[in-house]
Amino acid sequence: MNLDGPWPSNDVVAREDARISEAPAAIPQRTKPERNASVRYGFVIDQRTCIGCHACTVACKEENRVPLGAFRTWVKYVERGHYPDTRRYFSVLRCNHCDDAPCVTICPTVALYRRSDGIVDFDGERCIGCKSCMQGCPYDALYIDPDTNTAAKCNYCAHRVEVGLEPACVIVCPEQAIIAGDLDDPDAPIARLVATEPVQVRKAEQGTRPKVFYLGADAATLTPSMQSQTEHYAFATRPAAEVDLVRMVSAIQKMEHDDGLSRPVYDAPHMPRPWGWKVSAYLWTKSIASGVMLIAGLAALLGIPASSFLVGVMPPIVALLFLTLTTGLLVFDLKRPDRFHYILFRGNRTSWLVWGAWILMAYGLIGVGWLAGAHAGGTGLLRALAVPMLLLAAGTAGYSAFLFGQAEGRDFWQSPLLLPRLLVAALVAGAAALLIGGIVAGGDGPSLRALVAILIVALVLDAALLFAEFSGAHANVDAARAARLITRGAFRARFWGGAVIAGIVVPLVLMGFGPLGVLIAAVLALAGLWMYEDVWVKAGQSIPLS
């Protein structure tokens, strides 16, 4: 081949050369003096012209070295209608670079951040692999890089934008179906499209203010709750873990007599349930750790001396033991446990993961002080510590409600009843744990009778909160389906048989059968609490996000 000779003419190459030469006008360089005004980069996906060729996916993977099995941008095929009147739609999905990005708020180490030009970028060197960003994102846009064990996603090809080039997905699209640019520049093609065309966004009700706009898209193709979930694809195999989730959701849809407006026939794989048994166990151990000192603090305020079983060394010993287990579960659930200290030294003050870590540390310090005071018989010291202990114990029990509230991708976890239920669960766990310890170690009679009364009241309150949670209306379809998974779906046996009957009803009955009955009741109450935490965490992550 003669490399010095003229290149053969090619319409595609000519068109791409023209688009690249115009890139600085479409996406101006941020270093130019005239670009001092605000910049908000975004995308328009023209679904009227998309042909589902996956060129954007391939270009993105090559440009950003995205590993196998992970995707920053992907094309989902959705079919709608009944044979022979059917149509296939192509949905290009990716990070929406939200102006109010939940992933930025919940990230504990500022590994995710919103740049001044509107791009939501990430710093893999700060990521601890907690997967909270995956729970916060309503669009399923993040993944864990198997090579680095850190989170990653589309970053708008920021390295290209900074030198005046368009994102890789834009320049390879053969139909020019992806339009990028400054949404605040009225002369930019993207701004004119958004201003004059009937565009739509995904999950506008989440309030994230996404900046990926769809032109000519069928609403059912962008909304998973409007799709009938399928176990098989037309020309691909779903991962086994995804198939299990699909079967659960499909069974609920059949109960609702909802055939869906459409069905996916091809999609990229996604991590099912980023938070697993360690998170469920962490909620359980934290309930025990906080509950025992809630009871001890209340007893000290009521004037019970340090010599009492309720106020003595047993509660802080149990609290510190289960606090250590809680911390261990949190650390070892991270993909990068070696970076756990980043939460303390590089923390994001908007993240409840950071606030939770500091609350746990403060609670542990007060717990050590309480143990020392109880060992020395210092009733006065314990009364002085009672109020801060109550506040920190309640904070330890309840901060997870705010953390799960920041997981905006999981609608089932947004319940206003979550905070009171966590506090009541702490009383159940604390009373049950102290009863087991008191019966085995020979606690005094008045203390044991008080614990029995606390456990009875807490179990009744827990039953009332569960009834309110699952009998009332839910905020949307996804939250209602997650609730049905628990009460009528795949988790119903563990919920009704384990959490309700074995964990609440039977313990209430056994309370009148002497010390042995009380001991069995306390064990069953703790087992039932664990079962509920486990199904609650799993059900919340079983509803598809994309």
ZINOR-V683530 format. One record per backbone hydrogen bond with DSSP energy under -1.0 kcal/mol. CO is the residue of the C=O (numbers start at 1). NH is the residue of the N-H. Records with the same first field share a line. If there is no record, write none. Layout:
CO=NH  NH
This chain:
10=14
11=15
12=16
13=17
14=18
15=19
16=20
17=21
18=22
20=23
22=25  26
23=27
29=32
32=35
40=183
42=181
43=213
44=179
45=47  215
46=49  50
54=58
55=59
56=60
57=61
58=62
59=63
60=64
61=66
67=70
74=93
76=91
77=265  266
78=89
79=263
80=87
82=85
84=86
87=80
89=78
91=76
93=74
96=211
101=105
102=106
103=107
108=348
111=123
113=121
115=118
117=41
119=115
121=113
123=126
128=336
129=335
131=135
132=136
133=137
135=409
143=152
145=149
150=145
152=143
157=160  161
158=162
160=163  165
161=164
167=171
168=172
173=176
177=46
179=44
181=42
182=185
185=188
188=192
189=193
190=194
191=195
192=196
193=197
197=199
200=214
203=206
204=207
208=100
209=99
211=43
213=45
214=200
215=47
218=221
219=222
223=226
224=227
226=261
236=233
239=243
240=244
241=245
242=246
243=247
244=248
245=249
246=250
247=251
248=252
249=253
250=254
251=255
252=256
253=258
254=257
262=228
263=79
265=234
266=77
276=279  280
277=281
278=282
279=283
280=284
281=285
282=286
283=287
284=288
285=289
286=290
287=291
288=292
290=294
291=295
292=296
293=297
294=298
295=299
296=300
297=301
298=302
299=304
300=303
305=308
308=312
313=317
314=318
315=319
316=320
317=321
318=322
319=323
320=324
321=325
322=326
323=327
324=328
325=329
326=330
327=331
328=332
331=334
336=339
337=340
339=342
340=343
341=345
342=346
348=351
351=355
352=356
353=357
354=358
355=359
356=360
357=361
358=362
359=363
360=364
361=365
362=366
363=367
364=368
365=369
366=370
367=371
368=372
369=373
370=374
371=375
372=376
373=378
377=379
378=382
379=383
380=384
381=385
385=389
386=390
387=391
388=392
389=393
390=394
391=395
392=396
393=397
394=398
395=399
398=401
399=403
400=404
401=405
402=406
406=408
407=410
410=413
411=414
415=418
417=421
418=422
419=423
420=424
421=425
422=426
423=427
424=428
425=429
426=430
427=431
428=432
429=433
430=434
431=435
432=436
433=437
434=438
435=439
436=440
437=441
438=442  443
444=448
445=449
446=450
447=451
448=452
449=453
450=454
451=455
452=456
453=457
454=458
455=459
456=460
457=461
458=462
459=463
460=464
461=465
462=466
463=467
464=468
465=469
466=470
467=471
468=472
476=480
477=481
478=482
479=483
480=484
481=485
482=486
483=487
484=488  489
485=491
489=492
491=495
492=496
493=497
494=499
495=500
496=501
497=502
498=503
500=504  505
501=506
504=508
505=509
506=510
509=512
510=513
513=517
514=518
515=519
516=520
517=521
518=522
519=523
520=524
521=525
522=526
523=527
524=528
525=529
526=530
527=531
528=532
529=533
530=534
531=535
532=536
533=537
534=538
535=539
536=540
539=542
